[in-house]
Amino acid sequence: MSWQFCGKHVGLQQGLQQGLREAQQQTAALAKLNLALLADKRYDEIERASKDPRYREYLFYAYGIEIEE
């Protein structure tokens, strides 16, 4: 195995790990948002936020939910 291939493998592995962390953080933020909307009995907002990324971002801001990076 060449060093170049090994470096690409390590880079790919690091990229996959970073992507997984970001997905987990986004999932946690969405869960917080859903719980907040449920607590406020804003059931229709859960569906809208699931379908509309811009509205979801607005709700993250409105509820003070940050996606950790």
DAHU-V782152 format. One record per residue. RES is the residue in one letter. SS is DSSP state (a for helix, b for strand, c for the rest). BURIAL is # if it has 16 or more other C-alpha atoms within 10 Angstrom, else .. D_LAST is the distance of its C-alpha to the last C-alpha in whole Angstrom. Layout:
res=RES ss=SS burial=BURIAL d_last=D_LAST
res=RES ss=SS burial=BURIAL d_last=D_LAST
This chain:
res=M ss=c burial=. d_last=34
res=S ss=c burial=. d_last=33
res=W ss=a burial=. d_last=31
res=Q ss=a burial=. d_last=29
res=F ss=a burial=. d_last=29
res=C ss=a burial=. d_last=27
res=G ss=a burial=. d_last=25
res=K ss=a burial=. d_last=24
res=H ss=a burial=. d_last=23
res=V ss=a burial=. d_last=21
res=G ss=a burial=. d_last=19
res=L ss=a burial=. d_last=19
res=Q ss=a burial=. d_last=18
res=Q ss=a burial=. d_last=15
res=G ss=a burial=. d_last=14
res=L ss=a burial=. d_last=15
res=Q ss=a burial=. d_last=13
res=Q ss=a burial=. d_last=10
res=G ss=a burial=. d_last=11
res=L ss=a burial=. d_last=12
res=R ss=a burial=. d_last=9
res=E ss=a burial=. d_last=7
res=A ss=a burial=. d_last=10
res=Q ss=a burial=. d_last=11
res=Q ss=a burial=# d_last=8
res=Q ss=a burial=# d_last=10
res=T ss=a burial=. d_last=13
res=A ss=a burial=# d_last=12
res=A ss=a burial=# d_last=12
res=L ss=a burial=# d_last=15
res=A ss=a burial=. d_last=17
res=K ss=a burial=# d_last=16
res=L ss=a burial=# d_last=17
res=N ss=a burial=# d_last=20
res=L ss=a burial=. d_last=21
res=A ss=a burial=# d_last=21
res=L ss=a burial=# d_last=23
res=L ss=a burial=. d_last=26
res=A ss=a burial=. d_last=26
res=D ss=c burial=. d_last=27
res=K ss=c burial=. d_last=29
res=R ss=c burial=. d_last=28
res=Y ss=a burial=. d_last=28
res=D ss=a burial=. d_last=29
res=E ss=a burial=# d_last=25
res=I ss=a burial=# d_last=24
res=E ss=a burial=. d_last=26
res=R ss=a burial=. d_last=25
res=A ss=a burial=# d_last=21
res=S ss=a burial=. d_last=21
res=K ss=a burial=. d_last=23
res=D ss=c burial=. d_last=22
res=P ss=a burial=. d_last=18
res=R ss=a burial=. d_last=19
res=Y ss=a burial=. d_last=21
res=R ss=a burial=# d_last=18
res=E ss=a burial=. d_last=15
res=Y ss=a burial=. d_last=18
res=L ss=a burial=# d_last=18
res=F ss=a burial=# d_last=15
res=Y ss=a burial=. d_last=16
res=A ss=a burial=. d_last=19
res=Y ss=c burial=. d_last=18
res=G ss=c burial=. d_last=15
res=I ss=c burial=# d_last=13
res=E ss=c burial=. d_last=9
res=I ss=c burial=. d_last=6
res=E ss=c burial=. d_last=4
res=E ss=c burial=. d_last=0
